[in-house]
Amino acid sequence: MVLILLNFEKRDIILIVGLLLFMIGLIPFMAPIYAALIVIVIYFGIKFYVGHRRKSIEKELGEGICVDCGSKISNQKCPNCDSVNE
């Protein structure tokens, strides 16, 4: 499960670069090891939050949404549009 949440994507490069710059900004105020630990915790925190949020969105959408009315599709049918057609 943890490996699913930590998939590396292209936008992770931006996150890593931003966190490295943040770490460089923290170094004058604290020891480099503490700055590195803070950045590592922030990185995994963001990855966990994004993975949890993505999973909740997929659960909320189910099979997808109807193009016509925007409701949730269940059993390959839209409950609003298919009931009107019958």
C-alpha positions in Angstrom: 0.0 0.0 0.0 2.8 2.4 0.8 4.4 1.7 -2.6 1.2 2.7 -4.3 1.2 6.1 -2.5 4.8 6.8 -3.3 4.6 6.5 -7.1 7.1 8.9 -8.7 5.5 11.2 -11.3 6.9 14.0 -13.4 5.5 16.7 -11.1 7.5 15.2 -8.2 10.6 16.8 -9.7 9.1 20.3 -9.0 8.3 19.2 -5.5 11.8 17.9 -4.9 13.4 21.1 -6.3 11.1 23.3 -4.2 11.9 21.3 -1.1 15.7 21.5 -1.8 15.4 25.2 -2.1 13.5 25.3 1.1 16.2 23.2 2.8 18.9 25.6 1.6 16.8 28.5 3.1 16.6 26.7 6.4 20.3 25.9 6.7 21.4 29.4 8.0 18.9 29.1 10.8 19.6 25.5 11.9 21.9 22.6 11.5 21.8 21.0 8.0 20.7 17.6 9.4 17.6 19.1 11.0 16.8 21.0 7.8 17.1 17.8 5.8 14.9 15.9 8.3 12.2 18.6 8.1 12.3 18.5 4.3 12.0 14.7 4.2 9.0 14.8 6.6 7.4 17.4 4.4 8.0 15.4 1.3 6.4 12.2 2.6 3.6 14.2 4.2 2.7 15.7 0.9 3.0 12.4 -0.9 0.7 10.7 1.7 -1.8 13.5 1.6 -2.0 13.5 -2.3 -2.3 9.7 -2.3 -5.1 9.7 0.3 -6.9 12.5 -1.5 -6.6 10.8 -4.9 -8.0 7.6 -3.5 -10.9 9.4 -1.9 -11.7 11.1 -5.2 -11.6 7.8 -7.1 -13.9 6.2 -4.4 -16.3 9.2 -4.7 -16.5 9.0 -8.5 -17.0 5.3 -8.7 -17.3 4.2 -12.4 -17.3 7.8 -13.6 -19.7 10.7 -14.1 -22.4 11.2 -16.6 -21.6 13.7 -19.4 -25.2 14.9 -19.7 -26.2 15.5 -16.1 -23.0 15.1 -14.1 -24.3 12.5 -11.7 -22.4 9.4 -10.5 -22.6 6.4 -12.9 -23.4 3.0 -11.3 -23.8 -0.4 -13.0 -22.8 1.2 -16.3 -25.9 3.4 -16.3 -26.7 6.9 -15.2 -29.6 6.9 -12.6 -31.0 10.2 -13.8 -30.7 9.9 -17.6 -31.5 6.2 -18.0 -34.7 6.5 -15.9 -35.9 9.3 -18.1 -35.3 7.3 -21.3 -37.3 4.3 -20.0 
